[in-house]
Amino acid sequence: MSTLNIQLPDSIRQRVEVLAREDAFVATVLSQRIAVAEADSYVRRRAAQGSTRQMLDILEMAPKVEPEERDRIAGALAS
């Protein structure tokens, strides 16, 4: 384990200190945030590899059926 020194506004520091009394709170929060950032980066990289035309071609292959009742958007117009 290592120590990390960071600058925080006093209001945030005080809240973190209170919550950090719970075991591994800060490490858990940081781990979750890192995972979200990495997932976002991955999705953006993958999206950059595709194209609108590819997406539309794939959507054209979907069956032309009405959605089940539970999947309908309230107020949406039927095509």
C-alpha positions as a LaTeX table, in Angstrom:
\begin{tabular}{lrrr}
\hline
Residue & $x$ (\AA) & $y$ (\AA) & $z$ (\AA) \\
\hline
Met1 & 0.00 & 0.00 & 0.00 \\
Ser2 & 1.19 & 3.52 & $-0.66$ \\
Thr3 & 0.26 & 7.06 & 0.30 \\
Leu4 & $-1.04$ & 9.69 & $-2.10$ \\
Asn5 & $-1.03$ & 13.39 & $-1.23$ \\
Ile6 & $-3.65$ & 15.46 & $-3.03$ \\
Gln7 & $-5.07$ & 18.97 & $-2.76$ \\
Leu8 & $-8.81$ & 19.07 & $-1.92$ \\
Pro9 & $-11.15$ & 21.86 & $-0.95$ \\
Asp10 & $-11.67$ & 21.81 & 2.83 \\
Ser11 & $-15.36$ & 20.93 & 2.49 \\
Ile12 & $-14.59$ & 17.80 & 0.48 \\
Arg13 & $-11.64$ & 16.84 & 2.70 \\
Gln14 & $-13.84$ & 16.96 & 5.80 \\
Arg15 & $-16.51$ & 14.77 & 4.19 \\
Val16 & $-13.90$ & 12.26 & 2.99 \\
Glu17 & $-12.33$ & 12.08 & 6.44 \\
Val18 & $-15.71$ & 11.24 & 7.99 \\
Leu19 & $-16.47$ & 8.59 & 5.35 \\
Ala20 & $-12.91$ & 7.21 & 5.36 \\
Arg21 & $-13.45$ & 5.92 & 8.88 \\
Glu22 & $-15.23$ & 3.07 & 7.15 \\
Asp23 & $-12.69$ & 0.50 & 5.96 \\
Ala24 & $-11.33$ & 1.11 & 2.49 \\
Phe25 & $-13.96$ & 3.73 & 1.58 \\
Val26 & $-11.62$ & 5.96 & $-0.38$ \\
Ala27 & $-9.94$ & 3.05 & $-2.17$ \\
Thr28 & $-13.32$ & 1.63 & $-3.15$ \\
Val29 & $-14.62$ & 4.95 & $-4.47$ \\
Leu30 & $-11.46$ & 5.60 & $-6.46$ \\
Ser31 & $-11.48$ & 2.07 & $-7.88$ \\
Gln32 & $-15.07$ & 2.48 & $-9.03$ \\
Arg33 & $-14.35$ & 5.84 & $-10.64$ \\
Ile34 & $-11.28$ & 4.47 & $-12.42$ \\
Ala35 & $-13.37$ & 1.57 & $-13.78$ \\
Val36 & $-15.99$ & 4.00 & $-15.12$ \\
Ala37 & $-13.32$ & 6.16 & $-16.77$ \\
Glu38 & $-11.65$ & 3.13 & $-18.36$ \\
Ala39 & $-14.98$ & 1.79 & $-19.64$ \\
Asp40 & $-15.84$ & 5.18 & $-21.12$ \\
Ser41 & $-12.46$ & 5.36 & $-22.82$ \\
Tyr42 & $-12.89$ & 1.82 & $-24.21$ \\
Val43 & $-16.36$ & 2.57 & $-25.60$ \\
Arg44 & $-15.14$ & 5.78 & $-27.23$ \\
Arg45 & $-12.20$ & 3.98 & $-28.86$ \\
Arg46 & $-14.49$ & 1.24 & $-30.19$ \\
Ala47 & $-17.06$ & 3.77 & $-31.43$ \\
Ala48 & $-14.34$ & 5.61 & $-33.34$ \\
Gln49 & $-13.64$ & 2.40 & $-35.27$ \\
Gly50 & $-17.19$ & 2.15 & $-36.58$ \\
Ser51 & $-19.27$ & 4.27 & $-38.89$ \\
Thr52 & $-22.84$ & 5.48 & $-39.15$ \\
Arg53 & $-23.25$ & 3.45 & $-42.36$ \\
Gln54 & $-22.15$ & 0.24 & $-40.60$ \\
Met55 & $-24.58$ & 0.89 & $-37.77$ \\
Leu56 & $-27.47$ & 1.54 & $-40.16$ \\
Asp57 & $-26.64$ & $-1.60$ & $-42.15$ \\
Ile58 & $-26.77$ & $-3.68$ & $-38.96$ \\
Leu59 & $-30.05$ & $-2.09$ & $-37.88$ \\
Glu60 & $-31.54$ & $-2.90$ & $-41.30$ \\
Met61 & $-31.01$ & $-6.60$ & $-40.51$ \\
Ala62 & $-33.27$ & $-6.38$ & $-37.44$ \\
Pro63 & $-36.72$ & $-7.92$ & $-37.90$ \\
Lys64 & $-39.48$ & $-5.43$ & $-38.71$ \\
Val65 & $-41.80$ & $-6.22$ & $-35.82$ \\
Glu66 & $-43.67$ & $-4.10$ & $-33.31$ \\
Pro67 & $-42.04$ & $-4.00$ & $-29.86$ \\
Glu68 & $-43.60$ & $-5.93$ & $-27.02$ \\
Glu69 & $-45.93$ & $-3.85$ & $-24.85$ \\
Arg70 & $-43.36$ & $-3.60$ & $-22.03$ \\
Asp71 & $-40.77$ & $-2.21$ & $-24.49$ \\
Arg72 & $-42.94$ & 0.54 & $-25.92$ \\
Ile73 & $-42.17$ & 4.16 & $-25.22$ \\
Ala74 & $-45.18$ & 5.96 & $-23.81$ \\
Gly75 & $-46.51$ & 8.50 & $-26.30$ \\
Ala76 & $-44.36$ & 7.23 & $-29.21$ \\
Leu77 & $-46.00$ & 7.16 & $-32.62$ \\
Ala78 & $-46.39$ & 3.78 & $-34.30$ \\
Ser79 & $-44.67$ & 3.56 & $-37.68$ \\
\hline
\end{tabular}
